[in-house]
Amino acid sequence: MAASITDFGGGGGIVKWCCWLVAALIVIFSLPDGCGAIWLNLPKSGSKCVSEDLHNNVVVLADYTVIADEQSHDHPTISAKVTSPFGNTLHHQENVTHGQFAFTTSEAGNYLACFGLDTHHQGKEASVNVDWRTGIAARDWESVAKKEKIEGVELELRKLEWVVEAIHENLLYLKVREAEMRTVSETTNGRVARFSIMSLGVCIVVSALQLWHLKGFFQKKKLI
């Protein structure tokens, strides 16, 4: 018994350890989980888009529903289109009032989802509620619990494991992006330095030519 108390640093050590664990859990659960509902007021013509910058191998799940004016009996339909950073179409629907799309990102960059009223409904007012979830928030934890036969504390610990992995992947992604930005910055600085030196050289040459021209002019006028 004395040994186990010593491992935790006595009774006070146990209390401190528990407080640290609770604080860590609070911090982890307070982190952004990639889940959010977006309300879009659609223009009478054209479309309105939402986007998110995602890295590779991220699960995206979204539901969208048209919210029409209560006084209107004619429920407007919309078109929805989701594209990848390279312009590939991941989801495209027309003449719908609701829908869902899900995909796993295969390339890093800005993913764009655009919504617009169909041609025969343009000129009316409508809104779209988009429930956009990524990463941990897009995972079906009920299916995970049934598949792995876990529940309660085990399920919460599994969620924590996924959260930690997601944080680690985000840090690695940010590290790669920082390296890319540093490379771009160094390249830009080098080009600016070369351009500055070239501009200085051109100014010196032009100044020398001006002095040479003025000297010749004054000599012809016999001023010097």
Secondary structure, 3 states (H helix, E strand, C coil): CHHHHHHCCHHHHHHHHHHHHHHHHHHHHCCCCCEEEEEEEECCCCEEEEEEEECCCCEEEEEEEEEECCCCCCCCCEEEEEECCCCCEEEEEEEECEEEEEEECCCCEEEEEEEEECHHHCCCCEEEEEEEEEHHHHCCHHHHHHHHCCCCHHHHHHHHHHHHHHHHHHHHHHHHHHHHHHHHHHHHHHHHHHHHHHHHHHHHHHHHHHHHHHHHHHHHCCCC
